[in-house]
Amino acid sequence: MKKVEIYTSPLCGYCHAAKRLLQQKGVNYSEINVLAQPARKSEMMKRAKGRHTVPQIFVDETHVGGCDDLYALEQTGKLNALLGK
């Protein structure tokens, strides 16, 4: 399985929804809380080509985008392939 990273904030409903989908699919992921680690937000923005909202999701070095992007991949049947399942 590929490395999945998700930049989040604990107060973000979209972050919780994205993590819930990943958990339902049995995906292990690394969570980076930008509220607790504010220095990591600039890292996230650089990797996400300027996007500043959370969540920002990465599979290996592929930028998936946010929660809506993740769910769109799931609905079109492309998420499993991206995750290497």
Backbone torsions as a table, in degrees:
resi	resn	phi	psi	omega
1	MET	NA	151.3	-176.8
2	LYS	-84.1	162.9	179.5
3	LYS	-78.8	125.5	179.8
4	VAL	-116.8	129.6	177.1
5	GLU	-125.4	141.4	179.4
6	ILE	-136.1	123.2	175.6
7	TYR	-87.8	128.9	-172.6
8	THR	-138.6	174.5	168.6
9	SER	-137.2	140.5	-175.9
10	PRO	-65.3	-19.2	-177.3
11	LEU	-94.0	5.8	-172.2
12	CYS	-97.0	114.9	178.4
13	GLY	-64.9	-35.4	178.2
14	TYR	-66.3	-34.6	176.9
15	CYS	-63.0	-45.0	179.6
16	HIS	-63.1	-40.1	180.0
17	ALA	-66.0	-41.7	179.0
18	ALA	-64.7	-44.2	179.2
19	LYS	-64.4	-37.3	179.2
20	ARG	-62.4	-43.1	178.9
21	LEU	-63.9	-44.3	178.9
22	LEU	-61.7	-41.3	178.8
23	GLN	-65.0	-41.3	179.2
24	GLN	-62.0	-30.1	179.4
25	LYS	-87.2	0.2	178.9
26	GLY	73.6	27.9	-177.1
27	VAL	-92.6	127.5	171.0
28	ASN	-82.6	137.2	-178.9
29	TYR	-142.9	156.8	173.5
30	SER	-97.9	132.0	180.0
31	GLU	-108.5	130.7	177.9
32	ILE	-115.9	110.1	-178.2
33	ASN	-85.0	106.5	-177.0
34	VAL	-75.0	-15.4	175.8
35	LEU	-75.6	-41.2	179.4
36	ALA	-79.6	-26.1	-178.8
37	GLN	-127.1	73.3	-173.3
38	PRO	-58.4	-27.7	179.4
39	ALA	-64.9	-24.5	-178.8
40	ARG	-75.8	-15.5	-179.6
41	LYS	-65.4	-40.4	178.7
42	SER	-65.5	-34.8	174.7
43	GLU	-61.1	-45.8	179.3
44	MET	-60.2	-46.3	-177.5
45	MET	-63.7	-37.1	177.8
46	LYS	-66.1	-46.8	-179.8
47	ARG	-66.0	-32.8	-176.5
48	ALA	-94.0	17.9	176.5
49	LYS	54.9	44.2	174.5
50	GLY	95.3	-11.3	178.1
51	ARG	-65.2	135.3	-174.2
52	HIS	-118.3	-1.3	179.9
53	THR	-94.2	154.6	175.7
54	VAL	-105.8	152.3	0.4
55	PRO	-80.1	156.4	166.6
56	GLN	-123.5	126.2	-170.4
57	ILE	-117.6	135.9	179.3
58	PHE	-128.6	137.2	172.3
59	VAL	-116.3	113.4	-166.8
60	ASP	52.9	-123.5	178.6
61	GLU	-101.1	6.9	178.8
62	THR	-83.3	124.4	177.3
63	HIS	-83.0	113.1	178.7
64	VAL	-76.9	-41.7	-175.8
65	GLY	116.2	-144.2	-177.8
66	GLY	-99.7	-163.4	-176.9
67	CYS	-61.2	-46.0	-179.2
68	ASP	-61.8	-38.4	178.6
69	ASP	-64.6	-41.4	178.9
70	LEU	-62.1	-47.0	180.0
71	TYR	-67.1	-33.1	177.2
72	ALA	-64.6	-40.9	175.9
73	LEU	-61.7	-40.8	179.0
74	GLU	-64.1	-44.0	-177.3
75	GLN	-66.8	-30.8	180.0
76	THR	-90.2	0.5	177.7
77	GLY	78.8	14.6	-176.6
78	LYS	-97.3	-11.8	-175.5
79	LEU	-67.1	-43.1	-179.3
80	ASN	-58.5	-43.9	179.7
81	ALA	-63.3	-42.7	179.4
82	LEU	-61.9	-37.4	-179.3
83	LEU	-79.3	-8.2	-179.5
84	GLY	79.2	27.1	-179.8
85	LYS	-94.6	NA	NA
